[in-house]
Amino acid sequence: MTAERLVVIGGDAAGMSAASQARRLKGPDRLSITAFERGHFTSYSACGIPYWVGGDVEQRDELIARTPEEHRARDIDLRMRTEVTEIDVAGQRVHSVDRESGETSWTEFDKLVIATGARPVRPALPGMDAPGVHGVQTLDDGQALLDSLDRAKGRRAVVVGAGYIGVEMAEAMLKRGFEVTVLNRGEQPMATLDPDMGRLVHDAMDALGITTVNRAEVTAIRTGPEGRVSAVETADSSYPADVVVLGIGVEPETTLARAVGLPLGPHGGLLTDLSMRVVGHDNIWAGGDCVEVLDLVAGRSRHIALGTHANKHGQIIGSNVAGGYGTFPGVVGTAVSKVCDLEIARTGLREKDARAVGLRFVTATIESTGRAGYYPGAAPMTVKMLAEYRTGRLLGVQIVGRDGAAKRVDVAAVALTAGMTVERMTSLDLGYAPPFSPVWDPVLVAARKTVTAVREAGTA
């Protein structure tokens, strides 16, 4: 009996999770697995890079969950520093090039997994490729940034963008002793929040000594006599910089897929069915940051680059390619972050998301504390909740605060997934003790206030 041939493009979360799960279900006599990774590392936490750069994580290798040698010990033919440059869908083969030797080859497959991840958004502006300008997506990127910090002659850092990566890298630069300016094209930092909640993040960043400039459209990167970055230009001003970090976001890396006409969604990510099989192709699967997923609240596809989803995708793909069964129903858009001791969380829809899909809604915002007010260390927390007009169905929650604020969003994520109303949420049996929560948990306080807003709107 000839073994089936599985080829995996991409050696991080989704790709190697798929390869590992397939290997657990099928031995090498029944399934041969070849994986290609163009970088130096496999199975690592890209989400941990800001904390390595900032010094919270001391060693780069602490971010690596499984090394190439460990994968190979499981009978996976893992080819490092080897980039797939072409997919021949009809011929069921991929073309690759060894980035060290330049050697090229074709590898045939019976089943293919595309896990090419995402790439940092890098606008086509003058000076954007100058030394000292860094995107942060891979461990190689993180190492290049650390090396650049060592070479910087001054201590001025400019972060372009104020999303998750932007605020996390602003904190990392601050911890490295740099004077930090964040240039944000939006109304407030953290565009994944509504502006009123983003204002809380802005205020906290100001208090930390991080200068945040909103509505700042970058127009160019200026360089000095040695060719290295010296300033970031906007339409209104110029900001001196010894290093620039791009935190504008990421986009799906689907160059290979686009070249052969595989189906892409409105955000440029691959489209798959519930089993993570590429739509219209029985023997090709895709997962991780290169795909779009269903937003269970909005009912539309979204591109969300998170390791949690990528690992789930990989497990499901590995099961399916090995003859098992698994599905990925979708997401509610849960994400958490922090800047120093300020915690930021969101799940579900923002106001503009709800409007975009034609939903009418009400909102409520409350201020509470993470512990009983009399318990030492109680710190403020703001919770904003959106619910559907008349029905009261929960649509989204945003939380900004300290003292364990961020993980409270998980309660809302479960409620969203279950399709709960805010009235139903008020009776949730959540844990209580003074060191952990007030008698009424902040999420439940927000739900009670939102119930009132729904009732008032229904009688207006």
C-alpha positions, 0 to 999 in steps of 0.5 A, spaced: 500 500 500 502 506 497 502 512 503 498 518 501 503 524 500 501 530 504 504 537 503 504 543 508 506 550 506 508 554 512 511 551 519 508 555 524 501 554 528 496 552 523 501 548 518 505 544 524 499 543 528 496 540 522 502 536 520 502 533 527 495 532 528 495 528 521 501 524 524 498 522 530 492 519 526 496 516 521 503 513 521 509 514 516 507 507 512 500 510 511 501 518 510 508 521 508 508 528 510 513 534 507 513 541 510 516 547 507 518 553 512 522 559 509 524 562 515 529 559 521 523 557 526 517 553 527 511 553 531 513 559 535 508 564 539 508 571 534 504 574 539 510 573 544 514 577 540 513 584 543 514 581 550 521 578 548 523 585 545 520 589 551 524 584 556 519 580 559 521 574 556 528 573 556 530 568 551 527 568 544 527 560 544 522 561 550 517 563 544 518 556 541 513 551 542 517 545 538 523 545 534 524 543 527 528 537 530 522 535 534 518 535 528 523 531 524 523 526 530 515 525 529 517 522 521 515 529 518 520 531 513 521 538 515 525 543 510 527 549 513 529 555 509 525 553 503 520 557 500 514 554 496 514 559 489 509 556 485 503 551 486 501 546 480 494 545 482 492 540 476 499 537 477 498 536 484 505 539 486 509 544 489 515 548 486 520 550 492 527 553 492 532 552 498 534 560 500 541 558 502 543 554 496 538 556 491 537 549 489 530 548 486 525 542 486 518 539 485 514 535 490 508 532 489 502 531 493 495 528 494 493 533 499 495 540 500 495 544 506 496 552 505 498 555 512 502 561 509 500 566 515 500 574 514 505 579 512 505 586 516 502 592 512 507 596 509 505 602 505 509 604 499 511 610 501 518 613 500 523 611 505 519 605 508 525 600 506 530 604 510 534 601 515 531 602 522 524 601 519 521 594 522 515 590 521 514 585 527 511 578 524 516 573 525 522 571 530 526 573 524 523 580 524 523 580 532 531 579 532 532 584 526 529 589 531 533 588 537 539 588 533 537 595 530 535 597 537 543 596 539 545 600 533 541 606 534 545 612 536 539 615 539 533 613 543 527 616 539 522 610 537 516 612 533 511 607 532 506 607 526 499 605 528 496 604 534 492 597 534 494 591 538 501 590 535 502 598 535 500 599 543 504 593 545 510 595 541 510 602 544 510 599 551 516 594 549 520 601 546 518 604 553 521 598 557 527 599 552 528 606 555 526 609 548 522 616 548 516 613 544 511 617 539 505 613 536 502 616 530 495 613 529 491 615 523 484 614 526 480 618 531 483 614 537 488 608 539 485 601 538 481 602 532 478 595 534 474 599 540 469 604 539 472 611 540 469 613 547 473 606 549 479 608 545 480 615 549 481 611 555 487 607 552 489 614 549 489 617 556 493 611 559 498 611 554 499 619 555 500 618 563 505 613 561 509 618 557 507 615 551 506 621 546 500 619 541 498 623 535 491 621 532 489 623 525 496 623 523 497 620 516 504 618 515 507 620 508 514 618 508 520 616 512 526 621 512 533 618 512 540 621 514 547 621 511 548 614 512 541 612 509 538 610 516 531 612 518 532 619 521 524 621 522 517 620 520 513 625 516 506 626 516 502 631 512 502 636 518 509 635 522 516 631 522 517 626 528 525 625 529 526 617 529 532 613 531 528 606 530 521 606 527 516 600 528 510 598 524 504 596 527 499 598 522 496 591 522 497 585 517 494 582 511 493 575 509 499 572 505 496 569 499 500 570 493 501 563 491 493 562 492 492 568 488 497 566 482 493 560 481 486 562 482 484 559 489 478 563 492 479 569 496 474 573 500 473 581 501 479 581 505 484 577 501 484 571 505 482 564 502 475 562 503 474 555 506 468 551 508 467 548 515 472 543 515 477 548 512 477 545 505 479 550 500 472 552 497 472 548 490 478 544 491 477 537 495 484 536 496 486 543 498 486 545 505 488 552 508 488 555 515 491 560 520 492 567 518 491 566 511 484 565 511 478 568 512 473 566 517 465 567 519 463 572 524 458 568 528 455 575 530 455 579 524 454 573 519 460 575 514 467 573 513 473 576 517 480 576 517 483 575 524 490 573 525 490 570 532 494 564 534 488 561 538 484 560 531 491 558 527 492 552 532 484 550 532 485 550 524 491 546 524 488 541 529 481 540 524 485 540 518 490 535 521 484 530 523 480 531 516 486 530 512 488 523 516 481 521 515 477 523 521 472 529 522 472 536 525 469 543 523 471 550 525 464 554 525 467 561 526 469 566 531 466 572 535 472 576 535 475 576 541 481 579 543 485 582 549 492 586 549 495 591 554 499 597 555 503 596 561 498 595 567 492 597 562 488 591 560 484 592 553 479 587 551 473 586 546 469 581 543 463 581 538 461 588 534 463 595 535 458 600 533 460 601 526 460 593 525 453 593 527 451 599 523 455 596 517 450 589 517 444 593 518 443 592 526 439 596 530 442 597 537 443 600 544 449 601 548 450 602 555 457 603 559 458 602 566 464 603 571 466 598 576 472 595 580 475 588 579 474 587 586 470 589 592 471 596 593 473 595 600 478 590 598 486 592 597 488 593 590 481 594 587 482 598 581 477 601 576 474 598 570 470 600 564 465 596 560 461 598 554 456 593 552 452 593 545 445 589 544 440 588 539 434 593 539 428 590 541 430 583 542 436 584 547 441 579 543 448 581 546 452 584 540 459 586 543 462 588 549 469 592 550 473 592 557 478 597 559 481 597 566 486 594 570 486 588 576 484 582 571 479 586 567 481 583 560 479 576 561 472 578 564 471 578 556 471 571 556 464 571 559 461 575 554 465 571 548 461 565 551 454 569 551 455 571 544 457 564 542 451 562 545 446 567 542 444 570 549 440 576 551 443 581 556 437 579 560 439 572 560 446 574 562 444 578 568 442 571 571 449 568 570 452 564 576 459 567 576 464 566 581 464 571 587 469 573 593 471 580 595 479 578 592 476 577 585 469 581 584 464 585 587 458 582 589 455 584 582 461 582 577 462 588 572 460 584 566 453 583 569 452 590 572 453 592 564 448 587 562 443 590 567 444 597 565 443 594 557 437 591 559 434 597 561 436 601 555 433 595 551 426 596 554 427 604 554 428 604 546 422 599 545 417 604 548 420 610 545 
